[in-house]
């Protein structure tokens, strides 16, 4: 007997195996895309908070430290030792963080996640040998969005 082709059973088995492989491949692509999007958001958040932290810490050094810090759930008012005043504010339904003095806005950053947050402040005072304040401004609702400030 001369066989010049495939039987219908062989074709059905081949198509079935190919379909199973394609389903797993597409599922893998979807999972990888979700991870990539999550990593992009996390990276944006870390760069965002580093930029804000660098700007505020630079002002602390330039202005001789923090004289007073008054915070609510959406706003922190800084008064520096040279009497300059600046404000860190959550605006636009708590999706944007803004740092400004009385004359102009110095920076505006959009928070990278869609949930809303509030500002909480933790202070650690008085280490042995002097006074060091480590101020953490935590935007609650944004996992790990913390602005670390040093005042000594």
Backbone as a ProteinNet text record, in pm:
[ID]
protein_1_A
[PRIMARY]
XXXXXXXXXXXXXXXXXXXXXXXXXXXXXXXXXXXXXXXXXXXXXXXXXXXXXXXXXXXXXXXXXXXXXXXXXXXXXXXXXXXXXXXXXXXXXXXXXXXXXXXXXXXXXXXXXXXXXXXXXXXXXXXXXXXXXXXXXXXXXXXXXXXXXXXX
[TERTIARY]
83.2	0	89.1	56.3	132.9	69.3	148.4	98.1	159.7	78.3	126.1	85.1	17	-31.6	-55.8	-124.9	-159.5	-303.5	-328.8	-467.5	-537.5	-667.9	-746.2	-716.9	-690.8	-658.4	-525.9	-426	-297.2	-310.9	-391.5	-413.4	-483.8	-583.2	-655.8	-563	-480	-385	-284.6	-234.6	-137.6	-198.4	-318.2	-385.4	-413.9	-453.1	-480.3	-354.4	-243.6	-116.5	-72.6	-82.8	-46.9	-134.2	-262.8	-354.3	-316.7	-281.8	-242.5	-114.9	-17.3	107.3	79.2	-8.6	-41.5	-111.6	-199.7	-269	-167.6	-74.1	28.3	118.5	153.3	239.6	168.9	42.3	-32.1	-51.3	-77.4	-90.6	40	151.7	282	303.1	265.5	280.5	196.4	75.3	-11.5	50.9	101.2	163.5	287	369.8	489.3	453.9	350.1	306.3	259.3	185.2	139.1	258	357	476.4	553.7	565.2	637	566.9	435.7	359.5	377.3	374.8	393.7	533.3	634.7	771.3	786.6	722.2	726.7	667.8	554.8	490.7	579.2	637.4	725.5	848.9	906.3	1023.2	987.7	873.8	829.3	811.4	755.2	731.2	863.6	960.4	1089.7	1163	1163.5	1228.4	1158.2	1026.5	945.9	979.4	976.2	1001.8	1147.2	1240	1381.2	1399.3	1330.5	1340	1285.1	1168.4	1107.7	1196.7	1245.4	1332	1459.7	1520.6	1643.9	1619.5	1508.7	1475.9	1456	1377.1	1349.5	1475.6	1550.3	1674.6	1775.3	1780.3	1867	1827.5	1696.5	1648.5	1681.5	1674.4	1708.2	1853.6	1942.2	2085.4	2109.5	2052.6	2073.4	2021.8	1912.3	1848.3	1880.9	1977.1	2025.7	1939.7	1855.9	1774.5	1629.2	1550	1406.7	1381.8	1318.9	1281.1	1150.4	1052.8	926.4	867.1	790.3	723.2	582.4	483.7	343.5	273.6	216.1	154.8	10.1	-70.8	-205.4	-205.9	-323.5	-328.1	-299.4	-304.3	-279.8	-173	-109	-17.6	86.7	212.1	318.8	377.1	377.1	436.2	573.2	676.1	812.9	848.6	906.6	971.7	1116.7	1206.4	1347.9	1411.6	1532.3	1601.2	1628.3	1633.7	1652.5	1517.4	1408.4	1271.7	1205.5	1270.2	1204	1096.4	984.6	872.1	840.7	813	774.1	665.5	590.6	478.1	483.1	459.2	443.3	295.5	228.4	83.2	43.2	-56.1	-123.7	-241.7	-246.2	-352.9	-419.6	-516.1	-582.9	-636.6	-722.4	-777.7	-667.7	-563.4	-450.9	-374.3	-375.1	-300.2	-171.7	-153.8	-37.5	28.2	160.9	234.8	303.5	289.5	339.3	425.2	540.8	631.5	651.1	620	621.6	657	707.5	722.6	609.3	614.8	503.4	493	604.2	603	570.8	624.1	606.9	612.6	565.7	570.2	708	778.5	912.8	912.1	817	804.3	664.4	621.4	492.8	516.4	470.5	485.3	351.5	315.4	194.8	229.2	148	171.7	132.2	213.6	200.5	88.9	20.4	-86.1	-218.5	-325.7	-454.7	-524.8	-470.4	-534	-500.2	-578.6	-556.1	-484.3	-416.1	-342.5	-351.6	-298.1	-285.1	-140.6	-101.9	33.7	36.9	134	164	310.7	343.9	481.8	530	646.9	713.6	843.3	875.3	1001.2	1076.9	1206	1293.4	1391.6	1392.4	1472.2	1582.1	1683.9	1788	1864.2	1966.4	2057.1	2168.3	2246.4	2353	2457.6	2484.2	2586.2	2530.1	2401.7	2345.6	2201.5	2153.9	2016.4	2016	1949.8	1931.3	1784.1	1719.4	1580.3	1575.3	1519.1	1489.5	1338.6	1295.1	1152.9	1108.8	1008.7	954.1	815.7	799.3	667.2	615.8	515	460.9	327.1	315.7	187.7	113.1	23.9	-50	-143.2	-151.8	-232.3	-145	-22.9	75.7	180.9	183	275.8	418.5	486.9	628.2	658.9	563.2	595.2	630.5	758.6	807.2	912.9	904.4	1004.1	1084.9	1212.1	1299.2	1372.9	1365.2	1432.4	1525.3	1643.4	1737.5	1755.6	1743	1762	1853	1967.3	2061.9	2119.7
-116.5	0	124.7	224.1	346.9	456.5	512	620.4	751	839.7	967.5	1085.4	1066.5	1177.8	1134.2	1224.3	1196.8	1150.8	1070.4	1029.7	1140.1	1138.3	1238.6	1235.4	1118.4	1105	1174.5	1155.9	1220.9	1373.9	1424	1568.2	1623.5	1553.3	1598.6	1601.9	1499.4	1496	1610.4	1636.8	1744.1	1881	1905.3	2033	2049.1	1941.7	1946.7	1980.9	1914.3	1942.4	2086.2	2131.8	2269.5	2369.8	2340.7	2429.7	2438.5	2326.6	2326	2408.2	2391.6	2467.5	2617.1	2655	2795.8	2857.4	2782.8	2833.1	2862.8	2773.3	2796.2	2913.9	2926.2	3035.9	3171	3180.6	3305.6	3339.9	3238.9	3262.2	3317.1	3263	3311	3456.7	3491.8	3629.9	3726.5	3687.1	3772.7	3794.6	3690.6	3701.4	3791.4	3773.6	3856.7	4004.1	4033	4171	4234.6	4160.3	4211.8	4243.4	4156.2	4178.5	4301	4315.6	4429	4559.8	4563.5	4682.4	4714.2	4612.8	4631.1	4686.3	4634.3	4682.6	4827	4862.5	5000.8	5095.6	5058	5140.8	5154.9	5044.7	5049.5	5135.5	5123.8	5203.6	5351.9	5384.6	5524.3	5579.4	5499.1	5543.1	5570	5480.9	5497.3	5620.8	5639.9	5758.3	5885.9	5881.4	5994.3	6035	5939.3	5973.1	6013.4	5957	5997.2	6142.1	6182.2	6319.6	6417.8	6386.2	6472.7	6479.1	6363.9	6358.1	6438.7	6426.1	6499.8	6650.5	6693.8	6837.1	6891.8	6822.9	6871.6	6864.4	6754.3	6743.1	6850.1	6884.2	6993.1	7125.7	7149.9	7271.8	7272.9	7156.4	7149.2	7188.7	7135.6	7167.5	7314.6	7361.3	7498.9	7602.3	7570.2	7666.4	7642.8	7557.4	7541	7455.2	7370.5	7280.1	7324.1	7240.5	7266.9	7327.5	7445	7508.8	7448.8	7434.1	7371.2	7297.3	7193.4	7111.5	7083.4	7130.2	7108.9	7035.1	6918.9	6836.9	6802.8	6796	6740.7	6617.8	6564.6	6445.8	6477.1	6604.2	6637.6	6744.8	6790.3	6903.5	6904.8	6938.5	6961.9	7100.6	7182.5	7315.9	7312.4	7349.6	7355.2	7501.1	7527.3	7655.3	7620.6	7672.6	7642	7740.8	7710.5	7794	7935.4	7957.4	8092.4	8161.4	8104.6	8157.1	8138.8	8073.8	8044.5	7938.6	7953.7	7861	7791.1	7660.6	7581.3	7483.5	7435	7346.2	7225.3	7107.9	6982.9	6947.2	6932.2	6914.3	6797.8	6721.2	6624.5	6696.7	6702	6773.2	6681.3	6734.4	6661.9	6527.4	6533.5	6412.5	6320.9	6381.8	6309.4	6223.6	6263.5	6190.8	6262.9	6385.7	6465.8	6519.5	6515.2	6573.3	6698.9	6808.2	6937.9	6998.3	7053	7118.6	7260.5	7358.3	7497.3	7592.3	7710.1	7818.3	7917.2	8033.1	8127.2	8187.2	8191.6	8255.6	8159.9	8038.3	7949.4	7802.1	7719.7	7574.7	7527	7455.7	7409.4	7272.4	7188.3	7059.6	7005.8	6932.5	6863.2	6723.5	6623.8	6485.7	6415.1	6339.8	6257.9	6126.7	6090.1	5963.9	5850.1	5745.5	5645.7	5543.8	5540	5442.1	5514.3	5446	5511.8	5521.5	5457.6	5467.2	5601.6	5642.1	5770.1	5748.9	5851.1	5837.1	5960.8	5951.6	6062.6	6070.6	6187.2	6204.9	6167.3	6087.9	6060.5	6092	6145.6	6184.7	6111.5	6052.2	5990.5	6067.1	6092.8	6159.3	6077.5	6064.5	5999.9	6105.1	6132.2	6242.4	6192.8	6274.9	6262	6129	6122.3	6009.6	6047.4	5950	5975.4	6068.8	6177.7	6271.3	6391.2	6403.1	6518.8	6494.5	6579.3	6566.7	6541.1	6438	6405.3	6371.9	6437.6	6404.2	6332.4	6214.8	6144.2	6152.9	6226.7	6250.3	6167.3	6084.6	6004.2	6056.2	6103.5	6142.8	6025.9	5961	5838.7	5871.3	5849.7	5869.3	5737.6	5729	5606.6	5576.9	5451.2	5413.2	5385.4	5436.7	5408.3	5322.7	5194.6	5106.5	5155.6	5173.7	5211.3	5347.5	5441	5575.9	5656.9	5662.7	5732.6	5833.8	5953	6056	6069.5	6034.2	6036.7	6171.1	6240.6	6368.7	6361.9	6419	6425.3	6570.4	6596.2	6728.5	6717	6781.2	6770.9	6904.7
0	0	0	-78	-92.5	-7.7	90.3	175.1	125.6	74.2	22.9	110.1	221.4	303.4	446.1	519.2	658.4	666.8	766.6	789.4	866.5	868.9	940.6	1090.1	1146	1288.6	1318.4	1232.7	1252.3	1247.3	1156	1145.1	1269.1	1319.4	1438.9	1559.4	1575.9	1687.6	1675.6	1557.1	1534.4	1567.5	1520.5	1546.8	1696.4	1762.1	1906	1983.8	1953	2021.3	1995.2	1872.4	1837.5	1913.2	1925.8	1999.8	2146.3	2207.5	2348.4	2368.2	2280.7	2289.2	2273.8	2181.7	2159	2280.5	2344.7	2463.5	2573.5	2598.4	2700.1	2662.4	2536.5	2491.6	2509.7	2474.1	2489.9	2637.6	2719	2862.1	2919.7	2878.4	2922.7	2880.8	2759.1	2711.4	2793.9	2829.5	2911.1	3048.9	3111.3	3243.3	3236.5	3134.4	3119.7	3098.2	3022.8	3000	3130.4	3212.2	3341.3	3432.9	3435.8	3518.4	3470	3339.3	3282.2	3318.7	3311.3	3347.9	3495.6	3579.8	3723.1	3753.1	3686.3	3706	3660.1	3548.6	3501.5	3605.3	3662.6	3763.9	3886.7	3932.7	4049.5	4023.1	3904.8	3868.7	3864.8	3804.3	3800.5	3941.2	4030.1	4166.7	4239.4	4225.1	4292.8	4239.6	4108.4	4050.6	4094.8	4098.2	4139.5	4283	4375.2	4515.4	4536.5	4461.1	4472.7	4429.2	4323.8	4274.8	4378.5	4435.2	4536.8	4660.1	4705.3	4823.3	4802.4	4686.1	4656.3	4659.8	4602.6	4599.4	4740.5	4822.8	4958.2	5044.6	5035.6	5113.5	5073	4944.1	4899	4961.7	4972.7	5037.3	5186.6	5251	5394.1	5415.1	5333.1	5344.9	5311.2	5200.2	5153.5	5254.2	5321.8	5411.8	5559.5	5589.1	5725.5	5815.9	5760.1	5841.3	5849.8	5916	5930.9	6067.5	6068.1	6194	6244.4	6153.9	6193.4	6073.5	6106.6	6005.4	6057.3	5984.7	6022.4	5909.4	5940.9	5837.6	5870.5	5764.7	5771.4	5682.1	5651.5	5565.7	5419.7	5380.5	5239.9	5219.8	5327.7	5312.3	5423.4	5388.4	5486.2	5461.4	5565.3	5557.1	5624	5547.5	5598.3	5625.2	5741	5766.3	5796.5	5713.3	5728.6	5826.4	5871.8	5970.5	5921.4	5790.7	5738.5	5710.6	5766.5	5758.5	5621	5526.7	5399.8	5424.5	5354.2	5372.4	5241.1	5251.1	5134.4	5176.7	5078	5105.5	5013.3	5071	4996.2	5006.3	4890.9	4890.1	4800.2	4844.4	4757.9	4694.9	4561	4491.5	4390.4	4318.5	4210.2	4260	4360.3	4422.4	4475.1	4527.3	4588.4	4488.4	4362.6	4260.2	4221.3	4267.3	4229.7	4355.9	4359.6	4471.1	4418.6	4493.1	4448.5	4559.7	4523.5	4617.5	4569.3	4656.5	4611.4	4724.3	4683.9	4779.7	4753.7	4817.8	4805.1	4665.2	4591.6	4460.3	4345.3	4350.5	4234.7	4274.4	4183.2	4200.4	4155.8	4243.9	4211.1	4146	4182.4	4114.9	4133.8	4034	4038.3	3984.2	4056	4013.4	4027	3925.2	3930.9	3997.7	4096.2	4164.8	4072.6	4065.8	3959.8	3974.5	4085.3	4099.3	4112.3	4084.6	4078.5	4213.9	4317.8	4448.5	4512.1	4606.5	4672	4803.5	4850.2	4974.9	5060.6	5178.6	5271	5316.1	5367	5417.1	5564.7	5601.8	5742.1	5763.6	5879.8	5908.1	6032.4	6022.5	6137.4	6160.2	6284.2	6316	6419.2	6400.1	6496.1	6543.6	6672.5	6725.8	6818.5	6832	6934.4	6933.7	6853.9	6863.9	6961.1	7006.5	7104	7043.8	7112.2	7066.4	6994.1	6977.7	6909.9	6869.8	6783	6737.9	6587.6	6548.2	6407.3	6389.7	6296.4	6268.9	6134.8	6136.6	6012.9	5997.5	5900	5880.2	5760.9	5780.9	5672.8	5639.7	5518.6	5470.9	5389.5	5441.7	5383.4	5319.3	5188.6	5121.6	5131.6	5229.1	5257.7	5140.1	5103.3	4988	4867.2	4870.5	4767.8	4834.8	4804.1	4874	4854.8	4963.9	4965.6	4903.5	4900.7	4855.5	4978.8	5007.2	5124.8	5081.9	5138	5113.5	5242.1	5235.9	5352.6	5356.9	5471	5488.7	5608.5	5597.8	5709.4	5750.9	5878.9	5933.7	6054.4	6051	6162.3	6196.6
[MASK]
++++++++++++++++++++++++++++++++++++++++++++++++++++++++++++++++++++++++++++++++++++++++++++++++++++++++++++++++++++++++++++++++++++++++++++++++++++++++

